[in-house]
Amino acid sequence: MKQSKYRVIWQRFRRHKMAVGCLVILSVLILMAILAPLIAPYSPTKPAGKFSQPPSGEHILGTDKIGRDMFSRILYAMRVSLLVGFLATAVSTAIGVALGLVSGYFGGAVDKAIMSFTDMVMSFPYILLVLVAAAIFKPGMWSIILILGFVDWPGVARLVRGNVLSLRETNFIKSDITAGMPRRYILFSEILPNTVAPVLVYATSVFALSILDEAALSFLGMGVQPPTPSLGNLLNGAESLSVLTGKPWLWIPAGAVIILLVVCINFVGDALRDAFDPKNS
């Protein structure tokens, strides 16, 4: 039964040709990032050629201002940025799902307290909250993961709460309550599996947003710190007009990878939303 359900979802997903193509591209980029130590021809942190050398047969994407190979740095930068995006999404999703489940199921004062706190967090301008948190804590990869994880959860919490409120009124949940089934069983075995689809779709948008946020913070010097490469701090050279106009290999590849990752993730997320919707059968 489960196999047939997943087969139906996959068949719906395959109708979106653009999303399938994006999934292939995304898979290739993730695989390249994972295999960066095997693929990269040079160290991402040590000089390997002349300063600011244009693309050549030896360095296909050129070198940066201190002679480090740009292709190797982009491979490792993808690794860091994808890791930040994935872990930040996992943290925010875990917090949001837990609070949404508790809020929607128990209701009353618990629901009011959790939703009041959620509304308070959402009332702050998102980018301002991220910038303030990044300024308070020591810059670094793990700081950015925790900051983004603890800022992005309200949307997930509200989504899960709404879904739980709807499921709580269904007959099979009422039957479990009447039969005296443990709350833990009802929450994690009955309600949670039925919230996976919308949460998974929402998580794709959080994933893309986290990659953009990491890039922005690292570009501003408040995120992943050199010499560790990330897609954001690779764009630091674009602050100079001479680099923008005369050395495009220092910023165009990193910018193109960010755009490609975000666009592909968003297309996959849109296709997943349609694939999980039973109305599209």
Buried (B, 14 or more C-beta within 10 A) or exposed (E): EEEEEEEBBEEBBEEBEEBBEBBEBBEEBBEBBBEBEEBBEBBBBEBBBEEBBEBEEBBEBBBBEEBBBBBBBBBBBBBBBBBBBBBBBBBBBEBBBBBBBBBBBBBEEBBEEBBEBBEEBEEEEBEEBBBEBBEEBEBBBEBBBBBBBBBBBBBBBBBBBBBBBEBBEEEEBEEBEEEEBEEEEBBEEBBBEBBEBBBBBBBBBBBBBBBBBBBBBBBBBBBBBEEBBBBBBBBBBBEBEEBBEEBBBBBBBBBEBBEBBBBBBBBBBBBBBBBBBEEEE
